[in-house]
Structures are given as structure tokens and as C-alpha cells.
Amino acid sequence: MILISQHLLRVFRHPFSEFSVSKFHLKDRMKNIITLLILFVTSMSGFSQNLSDQIIGTWDADKANVEIYKADDNFIGNPIVDGKRNEKVEMLNLVYEEGKWVGKLYNKKRDKLMDVVCTVKDDVLLLEVDAGFTTKKIEWIKVK
């Protein structure tokens, strides 16, 4: 960010001793400014895209592994059975919002969907499951 702002200062700097600026010189400056803006916008959109994809992969969920993948704008989690994704059972259905994944987690013991908020820190998926009156915190470790 500092590098970009320093470059912009050089682009906009105009010595007071020059009273006339050629049209070609202004065109070059405008090209530089437009190029910098395009680079800045594309780098920021790519950066936010990578953050939302951090959850994609296979996670060790104690008794089973869960594969999380992206389907349209949702992140779906299915258990791994015999080395393959079991698409008949959807354990997680999440949407990325404001740096977190929010959605539903299927609880097999209670046979119901529960609200969940997930965050990723290094190779650990932190799940905060709303179980009615309490919130349970669960950690899954990334396998691959």
C-alpha cells in the first residue's frame, strides 16, 4: 500500500517551474493511474476470494472426516465414507459473510439442523454450534 501511494505521489508531482504540460505527458500519467487502479482492484478481489476458500478441504471431525467444497456461493460439507464423499448426507451448508462462514450443521445424534458459525485459524476449523440455550465450541483439524 505504501509503495502504491509513493508511486501516486510521483505521478501527481508537478514542478512549479513548468507552466506548460504537453498532452502526451498527461496521457502517460493517466495511463499510469488507470493501470495502478486496475492492479489494485484485481489484487483486492483476489485476496478476498482466497480468504473465503480457506475452508475448502478435508477436516478430521473426531469420528469421521468431512470434505468441504464450494458449490455456487455455498460451502457444503459431506462425510467421507470408504475414501469417497457421501453426497447423500449433507453435514454442513455454509455461506461466507464478513470473514466467517455461517449456516447449518446436521447433528446426527439429535437428527436436527443447528445454527453454526465457523472460522479458520491456521489448520484448525473452529465451529460455534448454537445448541438452544448453550453454544458448543468444536475444533476440526485439516487433513488435506
N, CA and C atoms as an extended XYZ file, in Angstrom:
432
Properties=species:S:1:pos:R:3:atomname:S:1:resname:S:1:resid:I:1 pbc="F F F"
N         0.825       -1.179        0.000 N   MET     1
C         0.000        0.000        0.000 CA  MET     1
C         0.877        1.253        0.000 C   MET     1
N         1.958        1.220        0.772 N   ILE     2
C         2.857        2.362        0.830 CA  ILE     2
C         3.532        2.561       -0.521 C   ILE     2
N         3.897        1.447       -1.167 N   LEU     3
C         4.538        1.519       -2.472 CA  LEU     3
C         3.619        2.185       -3.489 C   LEU     3
N         2.350        1.826       -3.462 N   ILE     4
C         1.380        2.414       -4.390 CA  ILE     4
C         1.224        3.900       -4.120 C   ILE     4
N         1.099        4.297       -2.851 N   SER     5
C         0.915        5.720       -2.542 CA  SER     5
C         2.156        6.525       -2.920 C   SER     5
N         3.356        5.969       -2.758 N   GLN     6
C         4.561        6.679       -3.159 CA  GLN     6
C         4.591        6.864       -4.675 C   GLN     6
N         4.154        5.833       -5.400 N   HIS     7
C         4.110        5.935       -6.858 CA  HIS     7
C         3.091        6.988       -7.288 C   HIS     7
N         1.946        7.039       -6.613 N   LEU     8
C         0.943        8.045       -6.952 CA  LEU     8
C         1.473        9.456       -6.713 C   LEU     8
N         2.258        9.635       -5.652 N   LEU     9
C         2.851       10.951       -5.409 CA  LEU     9
C         3.785       11.350       -6.550 C   LEU     9
N         4.567       10.377       -7.045 N   ARG    10
C         5.444       10.674       -8.169 CA  ARG    10
C         4.644       10.991       -9.428 C   ARG    10
N         3.519       10.304       -9.619 N   VAL    11
C         2.698       10.532      -10.802 CA  VAL    11
C         2.073       11.913      -10.763 C   VAL    11
N         1.597       12.329       -9.583 N   PHE    12
C         0.905       13.605       -9.477 CA  PHE    12
C         1.845       14.801       -9.273 C   PHE    12
N         3.097       14.569       -8.952 N   ARG    13
C         4.041       15.648       -8.698 CA  ARG    13
C         4.235       16.470       -9.970 C   ARG    13
N         4.131       17.737       -9.835 N   HIS    14
C         4.305       18.639      -10.977 CA  HIS    14
C         5.157       19.807      -10.520 C   HIS    14
N         6.335       19.952      -11.076 N   PRO    15
C         7.193       21.063      -10.658 CA  PRO    15
C         6.549       22.403      -10.987 C   PRO    15
N         6.684       23.341      -10.068 N   PHE    16
C         6.087       24.661      -10.272 CA  PHE    16
C         6.786       25.443      -11.380 C   PHE    16
N         8.009       25.050      -11.700 N   SER    17
C         8.753       25.783      -12.718 CA  SER    17
C         8.182       25.532      -14.120 C   SER    17
N         7.442       24.410      -14.296 N   GLU    18
C         6.860       24.118      -15.613 CA  GLU    18
C         5.489       24.746      -15.700 C   GLU    18
N         5.291       25.589      -16.685 N   PHE    19
C         3.990       26.216      -16.852 CA  PHE    19
C         3.152       25.519      -17.907 C   PHE    19
N         3.794       24.802      -18.771 N   SER    20
C         3.024       24.104      -19.807 CA  SER    20
C         3.335       22.617      -19.744 C   SER    20
N         2.316       21.810      -19.850 N   VAL    21
C         2.454       20.359      -19.825 CA  VAL    21
C         1.906       19.844      -21.143 C   VAL    21
N         2.670       19.039      -21.789 N   SER    22
C         2.226       18.541      -23.092 CA  SER    22
C         1.079       17.551      -22.923 C   SER    22
N         0.300       17.395      -23.979 N   LYS    23
C        -0.818       16.449      -23.962 CA  LYS    23
C        -0.310       15.024      -23.809 C   LYS    23
N         0.836       14.730      -24.389 N   PHE    24
C         1.385       13.382      -24.315 CA  PHE    24
C         1.807       13.036      -22.887 C   PHE    24
N         2.338       14.019      -22.200 N   HIS    25
C         2.756       13.806      -20.818 CA  HIS    25
C         1.541       13.496      -19.936 C   HIS    25
N         0.446       14.213      -20.136 N   LEU    26
C        -0.780       13.951      -19.388 CA  LEU    26
C        -1.352       12.582      -19.718 C   LEU    26
N        -1.271       12.183      -20.982 N   LYS    27
C        -1.763       10.846      -21.379 CA  LYS    27
C        -0.974        9.763      -20.658 C   LYS    27
N         0.335        9.922      -20.573 N   ASP    28
C         1.169        8.933      -19.885 CA  ASP    28
C         0.794        8.839      -18.405 C   ASP    28
N         0.566        9.981      -17.799 N   ARG    29
C         0.172        9.981      -16.381 CA  ARG    29
C        -1.174        9.293      -16.189 C   ARG    29
N        -2.125        9.564      -17.065 N   MET    30
C        -3.452        8.929      -16.964 CA  MET    30
C        -3.340        7.417      -17.157 C   MET    30
N        -2.505        6.980      -18.082 N   LYS    31
C        -2.299        5.536      -18.290 CA  LYS    31
C        -1.747        4.902      -17.015 C   LYS    31
N        -0.781        5.576      -16.404 N   ASN    32
C        -0.198        5.057      -15.156 CA  ASN    32
C        -1.245        4.958      -14.051 C   ASN    32
N        -2.060        5.973      -13.917 N   ILE    33
C        -3.086        5.982      -12.875 CA  ILE    33
C        -4.103        4.876      -13.118 C   ILE    33
N        -4.562        4.733      -14.345 N   ILE    34
C        -5.549        3.687      -14.671 CA  ILE    34
C        -4.959        2.311      -14.442 C   ILE    34
N        -3.708        2.110      -14.836 N   THR    35
C        -3.049        0.819      -14.615 CA  THR    35
C        -2.962        0.500      -13.126 C   THR    35
N        -2.579        1.474      -12.324 N   LEU    36
C        -2.491        1.266      -10.881 CA  LEU    36
C        -3.851        0.928      -10.271 C   LEU    36
N        -4.882        1.617      -10.694 N   LEU    37
C        -6.225        1.341      -10.174 CA  LEU    37
C        -6.687       -0.063      -10.545 C   LEU    37
N        -6.437       -0.479      -11.770 N   ILE    38
C        -6.827       -1.827      -12.204 CA  ILE    38
C        -6.083       -2.876      -11.391 C   ILE    38
N        -4.778       -2.681      -11.206 N   LEU    39
C        -3.996       -3.630      -10.413 CA  LEU    39
C        -4.489       -3.696       -8.970 C   LEU    39
N        -4.796       -2.566       -8.388 N   PHE    40
C        -5.265       -2.508       -7.013 CA  PHE    40
C        -6.600       -3.244       -6.863 C   PHE    40
N        -7.547       -2.985       -7.751 N   VAL    41
C        -8.876       -3.609       -7.666 CA  VAL    41
C        -8.784       -5.111       -7.869 C   VAL    41
N        -8.017       -5.562       -8.856 N   THR    42
C        -7.914       -7.000       -9.097 CA  THR    42
C        -7.187       -7.713       -7.966 C   THR    42
N        -6.184       -7.078       -7.372 N   SER    43
C        -5.482       -7.731       -6.265 CA  SER    43
C        -6.380       -7.835       -5.035 C   SER    43
N        -7.202       -6.841       -4.776 N   MET    44
C        -8.095       -6.884       -3.618 CA  MET    44
C        -9.186       -7.934       -3.802 C   MET    44
N        -9.752       -8.061       -4.993 N   SER    45
C       -10.800       -9.060       -5.202 CA  SER    45
C       -10.222      -10.466       -5.113 C   SER    45
N        -9.006      -10.665       -5.597 N   GLY    46
C        -8.367      -11.973       -5.486 CA  GLY    46
C        -8.038      -12.319       -4.048 C   GLY    46
N        -7.655      -11.330       -3.267 N   PHE    47
C        -7.329      -11.548       -1.864 CA  PHE    47
C        -8.555      -11.993       -1.079 C   PHE    47
N        -9.695      -11.341       -1.271 N   SER    48
C       -10.906      -11.718       -0.540 CA  SER    48
C       -11.419      -13.075       -0.989 C   SER    48
N       -11.229      -13.405       -2.260 N   GLN    49
C       -11.649      -14.714       -2.765 CA  GLN    49
C       -10.865      -15.818       -2.062 C   GLN    49
N        -9.565      -15.627       -1.909 N   ASN    50
C        -8.742      -16.631       -1.255 CA  ASN    50
C        -9.140      -16.829        0.202 C   ASN    50
N        -9.538      -15.789        0.898 N   LEU    51
C        -9.953      -15.920        2.283 CA  LEU    51
C       -11.188      -16.804        2.414 C   LEU    51
N       -12.147      -16.640        1.536 N   SER    52
C       -13.367      -17.442        1.634 CA  SER    52
C       -13.104      -18.904        1.315 C   SER    52
N       -12.070      -19.193        0.527 N   ASP    53
C       -11.772      -20.580        0.142 CA  ASP    53
C       -10.912      -21.317        1.160 C   ASP    53
N       -10.522      -20.669        2.250 N   GLN    54
C        -9.692      -21.325        3.271 CA  GLN    54
C       -10.366      -22.549        3.864 C   GLN    54
N       -11.669      -22.589        3.853 N   ILE    55
C       -12.407      -23.678        4.486 CA  ILE    55
C       -12.450      -24.933        3.615 C   ILE    55
N       -12.124      -24.792        2.334 N   ILE    56
C       -12.192      -25.919        1.407 CA  ILE    56
C       -11.108      -26.931        1.752 C   ILE    56
N       -11.502      -28.209        1.826 N   GLY    57
C       -10.557      -29.287        2.114 CA  GLY    57
C       -11.213      -30.381        2.933 C   GLY    57
N       -10.382      -31.294        3.429 N   THR    58
C       -10.860      -32.399        4.256 CA  THR    58
C       -10.461      -32.133        5.704 C   THR    58
N       -11.430      -32.287        6.597 N   TRP    59
C       -11.244      -31.979        8.012 CA  TRP    59
C       -11.517      -33.212        8.869 C   TRP    59
N       -10.686      -33.412        9.892 N   ASP    60
C       -10.877      -34.501       10.855 CA  ASP    60
C       -11.885      -34.036       11.895 C   ASP    60
N       -13.086      -34.621       11.847 N   ALA    61
C       -14.171      -34.253       12.765 CA  ALA    61
C       -14.370      -35.354       13.803 C   ALA    61
N       -13.319      -35.680       14.525 N   ASP    62
C       -13.307      -36.719       15.560 CA  ASP    62
C       -13.622      -38.108       15.014 C   ASP    62
N       -14.893      -38.447       14.847 N   LYS    63
C       -15.277      -39.810       14.460 CA  LYS    63
C       -15.271      -40.048       12.959 C   LYS    63
N       -15.202      -38.989       12.163 N   ALA    64
C       -15.207      -39.117       10.701 CA  ALA    64
C       -14.503      -37.921       10.085 C   ALA    64
N       -14.106      -38.065        8.842 N   ASN    65
C       -13.574      -36.934        8.091 CA  ASN    65
C       -14.702      -36.297        7.301 C   ASN    65
N       -14.627      -34.981        7.148 N   VAL    66
C       -15.639      -34.227        6.405 CA  VAL    66
C       -14.932      -33.453        5.307 C   VAL    66
N       -15.427      -33.603        4.075 N   GLU    67
C       -14.881      -32.841        2.958 CA  GLU    67
C       -15.770      -31.629        2.714 C   GLU    67
N       -15.165      -30.455        2.726 N   ILE    68
C       -15.895      -29.218        2.463 CA  ILE    68
C       -15.477      -28.713        1.089 C   ILE    68
N       -16.451      -28.433        0.253 N   TYR    69
C       -16.208      -27.955       -1.100 CA  TYR    69
C       -17.173      -26.815       -1.399 C   TYR    69
N       -16.870      -26.086       -2.467 N   LYS    70
C       -17.690      -24.935       -2.839 CA  LYS    70
C       -18.651      -25.336       -3.952 C   LYS    70
N       -19.928      -24.993       -3.752 N   ALA    71
C       -20.962      -25.204       -4.754 CA  ALA    71
C       -21.706      -23.885       -4.923 C   ALA    71
N       -21.483      -23.214       -6.036 N   ASP    72
C       -22.007      -21.865       -6.277 CA  ASP    72
C       -21.466      -20.935       -5.185 C   ASP    72
N       -22.332      -20.314       -4.409 N   ASP    73
C       -21.877      -19.416       -3.339 CA  ASP    73
C       -21.879      -20.095       -1.975 C   ASP    73
N       -22.233      -21.379       -1.921 N   ASN    74
C       -22.308      -22.113       -0.653 CA  ASN    74
C       -21.095      -23.020       -0.492 C   ASN    74
N       -20.811      -23.345        0.762 N   PHE    75
C       -19.777      -24.306        1.101 CA  PHE    75
C       -20.486      -25.498        1.743 C   PHE    75
N       -20.345      -26.658        1.112 N   ILE    76
C       -21.048      -27.872        1.532 CA  ILE    76
C       -20.051      -28.836        2.156 C   ILE    76
N       -20.461      -29.475        3.249 N   GLY    77
C       -19.627      -30.468        3.911 CA  GLY    77
C       -20.303      -31.821        3.918 C   GLY    77
N       -19.610      -32.822        3.367 N   ASN    78
C       -20.117      -34.191        3.348 CA  ASN    78
C       -19.122      -35.108        4.042 C   ASN    78
N       -19.629      -36.155        4.725 N   PRO    79
C       -18.711      -37.109        5.358 CA  PRO    79
C       -17.989      -37.946        4.302 C   PRO    79
N       -16.795      -38.395        4.666 N   ILE    80
C       -16.014      -39.282        3.805 CA  ILE    80
C       -16.285      -40.712        4.262 C   ILE    80
N       -16.791      -41.540        3.343 N   VAL    81
C       -17.075      -42.944        3.649 CA  VAL    81
C       -16.318      -43.794        2.630 C   VAL    81
N       -15.502      -44.713        3.120 N   ASP    82
C       -14.684      -45.578        2.260 CA  ASP    82
C       -13.857      -44.772        1.265 C   ASP    82
N       -13.321      -43.650        1.708 N   GLY    83
C       -12.454      -42.826        0.878 CA  GLY    83
C       -13.163      -41.946       -0.131 C   GLY    83
N       -14.510      -41.948       -0.123 N   LYS    84
C       -15.269      -41.134       -1.077 CA  LYS    84
C       -16.248      -40.232       -0.339 C   LYS    84
N       -16.553      -39.115       -0.967 N   ARG    85
C       -17.517      -38.174       -0.409 CA  ARG    85
C       -18.928      -38.766       -0.506 C   ARG    85
N       -19.628      -38.838        0.633 N   ASN    86
C       -21.007      -39.325        0.673 CA  ASN    86
C       -21.937      -38.130        0.449 C   ASN    86
N       -22.388      -37.941       -0.781 N   GLU    87
C       -23.200      -36.774       -1.114 CA  GLU    87
C       -24.656      -36.912       -0.687 C   GLU    87
N       -25.031      -38.089       -0.174 N   LYS    88
C       -26.397      -38.279        0.317 CA  LYS    88
C       -26.607      -37.617        1.670 C   LYS    88
N       -25.502      -37.442        2.411 N   VAL    89
C       -25.570      -36.828        3.740 CA  VAL    89
C       -24.845      -35.487        3.686 C   VAL    89
N       -25.597      -34.432        3.930 N   GLU    90
C       -25.010      -33.086        3.949 CA  GLU    90
C       -24.885      -32.650        5.403 C   GLU    90
N       -23.648      -32.609        5.890 N   MET    91
C       -23.422      -32.245        7.292 CA  MET    91
C       -23.359      -30.737        7.503 C   MET    91
N       -22.830      -30.007        6.507 N   LEU    92
C       -22.665      -28.565        6.617 CA  LEU    92
C       -23.212      -27.878        5.375 C   LEU    92
N       -23.842      -26.731        5.579 N   ASN    93
C       -24.244      -25.873        4.475 CA  ASN    93
C       -23.980      -24.447        4.942 C   ASN    93
N       -22.939      -23.824        4.369 N   LEU    94
C       -22.455      -22.542        4.866 CA  LEU    94
C       -22.391      -21.484        3.770 C   LEU    94
N       -22.426      -20.227        4.198 N   VAL    95
C       -22.237      -19.078        3.324 CA  VAL    95
C       -21.173      -18.198        3.977 C   VAL    95
N       -20.265      -17.655        3.168 N   TYR    96
C       -19.197      -16.788        3.693 CA  TYR    96
C       -19.731      -15.370        3.839 C   TYR    96
N       -19.697      -14.848        5.078 N   GLU    97
C       -20.176      -13.497        5.377 CA  GLU    97
C       -19.238      -12.825        6.372 C   GLU    97
N       -18.687      -11.691        5.979 N   GLU    98
C       -17.886      -10.851        6.867 CA  GLU    98
C       -16.783      -11.616        7.606 C   GLU    98
N       -16.022      -12.428        6.872 N   GLY    99
C       -14.888      -13.133        7.456 CA  GLY    99
C       -15.223      -14.413        8.190 C   GLY    99
N       -16.490      -14.828        8.144 N   LYS   100
C       -16.908      -16.068        8.812 CA  LYS   100
C       -17.813      -16.862        7.882 C   LYS   100
N       -17.938      -18.136        8.161 N   TRP   101
C       -18.870      -18.990        7.436 CA  TRP   101
C       -20.054      -19.235        8.362 C   TRP   101
N       -21.248      -18.938        7.880 N   VAL   102
C       -22.466      -19.024        8.686 CA  VAL   102
C       -23.428      -19.966        7.993 C   VAL   102
N       -24.097      -20.821        8.780 N   GLY   103
C       -25.064      -21.725        8.170 CA  GLY   103
C       -25.595      -22.761        9.133 C   GLY   103
N       -25.774      -23.977        8.598 N   LYS   104
C       -26.372      -25.072        9.366 CA  LYS   104
C       -25.436      -26.265        9.437 C   LYS   104
N       -25.472      -26.942       10.577 N   LEU   105
C       -24.723      -28.172       10.818 CA  LEU   105
C       -25.728      -29.251       11.188 C   LEU   105
N       -25.614      -30.415       10.538 N   TYR   106
C       -26.510      -31.526       10.861 CA  TYR   106
C       -25.952      -32.293       12.052 C   TYR   106
N       -26.769      -32.450       13.105 N   ASN   107
C       -26.395      -33.209       14.293 CA  ASN   107
C       -27.062      -34.574       14.188 C   ASN   107
N       -26.235      -35.607       13.947 N   LYS   108
C       -26.758      -36.956       13.732 CA  LYS   108
C       -27.424      -37.518       14.992 C   LYS   108
N       -26.846      -37.243       16.186 N   LYS   109
C       -27.415      -37.761       17.435 CA  LYS   109
C       -28.832      -37.243       17.665 C   LYS   109
N       -29.028      -35.954       17.427 N   ARG   110
C       -30.344      -35.348       17.662 CA  ARG   110
C       -31.223      -35.345       16.419 C   ARG   110
N       -30.634      -35.713       15.276 N   ASP   111
C       -31.330      -35.744       13.989 CA  ASP   111
C       -31.991      -34.390       13.692 C   ASP   111
N       -31.175      -33.321       13.826 N   LYS   112
C       -31.706      -31.993       13.516 CA  LYS   112
C       -30.600      -31.067       13.045 C   LYS   112
N       -30.999      -29.982       12.391 N   LEU   113
C       -30.061      -28.958       11.931 CA  LEU   113
C       -29.866      -27.923       13.033 C   LEU   113
N       -28.614      -27.491       13.188 N   MET   114
C       -28.292      -26.499       14.203 CA  MET   114
C       -27.543      -25.345       13.545 C   MET   114
N       -27.730      -24.141       14.084 N   ASP   115
C       -27.002      -22.981       13.588 CA  ASP   115
C       -25.530      -23.108       13.949 C   ASP   115
N       -24.661      -22.710       13.004 N   VAL   116
C       -23.227      -22.795       13.235 CA  VAL   116
C       -22.535      -21.581       12.613 C   VAL   116
N       -21.478      -21.130       13.297 N   VAL   117
C       -20.595      -20.086       12.783 CA  VAL   117
C       -19.194      -20.676       12.807 C   VAL   117
N       -18.501      -20.616       11.662 N   CYS   118
C       -17.177      -21.226       11.546 CA  CYS   118
C       -16.123      -20.177       11.221 C   CYS   118
N       -14.932      -20.375       11.769 N   THR   119
C       -13.768      -19.569       11.424 CA  THR   119
C       -12.582      -20.510       11.253 C   THR   119
N       -11.628      -20.099       10.432 N   VAL   120
C       -10.427      -20.896       10.204 CA  VAL   120
C        -9.236      -20.146       10.776 C   VAL   120
N        -8.443      -20.858       11.560 N   LYS   121
C        -7.205      -20.300       12.094 CA  LYS   121
C        -6.113      -21.330       11.862 C   LYS   121
N        -5.198      -20.997       10.964 N   ASP   122
C        -4.147      -21.917       10.528 CA  ASP   122
C        -4.802      -23.166        9.942 C   ASP   122
N        -4.544      -24.342       10.526 N   ASP   123
C        -5.149      -25.584       10.037 CA  ASP   123
C        -6.227      -26.098       10.981 C   ASP   123
N        -6.892      -25.188       11.678 N   VAL   124
C        -7.952      -25.565       12.613 CA  VAL   124
C        -9.243      -24.849       12.210 C   VAL   124
N       -10.309      -25.632       12.090 N   LEU   125
C       -11.638      -25.084       11.814 CA  LEU   125
C       -12.378      -25.000       13.147 C   LEU   125
N       -12.719      -23.779       13.539 N   LEU   126
C       -13.429      -23.570       14.799 CA  LEU   126
C       -14.916      -23.437       14.501 C   LEU   126
N       -15.725      -24.319       15.098 N   LEU   127
C       -17.172      -24.299       14.901 CA  LEU   127
C       -17.840      -23.884       16.199 C   LEU   127
N       -18.700      -22.889       16.130 N   GLU   128
C       -19.512      -22.490       17.279 CA  GLU   128
C       -20.941      -22.891       16.963 C   GLU   128
N       -21.401      -23.941       17.635 N   VAL   129
C       -22.715      -24.526       17.350 CA  VAL   129
C       -23.713      -24.039       18.389 C   VAL   129
N       -24.804      -23.471       17.903 N   ASP   130
C       -25.876      -22.994       18.779 CA  ASP   130
C       -26.785      -24.182       19.095 C   ASP   130
N       -26.711      -24.650       20.339 N   ALA   131
C       -27.488      -25.813       20.764 CA  ALA   131
C       -28.641      -25.386       21.659 C   ALA   131
N       -29.375      -24.389       21.237 N   GLY   132
C       -30.512      -23.925       22.029 CA  GLY   132
C       -30.076      -22.924       23.075 C   GLY   132
N       -29.972      -23.374       24.314 N   PHE   133
C       -29.605      -22.472       25.410 CA  PHE   133
C       -28.103      -22.284       25.553 C   PHE   133
N       -27.323      -23.150       24.938 N   THR   134
C       -25.869      -23.059       25.059 CA  THR   134
C       -25.224      -23.034       23.668 C   THR   134
N       -23.966      -22.623       23.676 N   THR   135
C       -23.165      -22.659       22.458 CA  THR   135
C       -21.993      -23.589       22.705 C   THR   135
N       -21.850      -24.582       21.821 N   LYS   136
C       -20.759      -25.537       21.959 CA  LYS   136
C       -19.675      -25.196       20.950 C   LYS   136
N       -18.418      -25.201       21.405 N   LYS   137
C       -17.282      -24.919       20.529 CA  LYS   137
C       -16.587      -26.229       20.181 C   LYS   137
N       -16.386      -26.434       18.892 N   ILE   138
C       -15.775      -27.667       18.386 CA  ILE   138
C       -14.601      -27.280       17.500 C   ILE   138
N       -13.540      -28.076       17.518 N   GLU   139
C       -12.396      -27.854       16.644 CA  GLU   139
C       -12.201      -29.053       15.728 C   GLU   139
N       -12.042      -28.777       14.437 N   TRP   140
C       -11.683      -29.797       13.459 CA  TRP   140
C       -10.302      -29.459       12.930 C   TRP   140
N        -9.491      -30.477       12.708 N   ILE   141
C        -8.122      -30.304       12.201 CA  ILE   141
C        -8.118      -30.635       10.715 C   ILE   141
N        -7.418      -29.807        9.927 N   LYS   142
C        -7.362      -30.019        8.476 CA  LYS   142
C        -6.468      -31.214        8.166 C   LYS   142
N        -7.015      -32.140        7.349 N   VAL   143
C        -6.274      -33.323        6.941 CA  VAL   143
C        -5.502      -33.021        5.663 C   VAL   143
N        -6.193      -32.446        4.671 N   LYS   144
C        -5.542      -32.050        3.404 CA  LYS   144
C        -6.333      -31.003        2.711 C   LYS   144
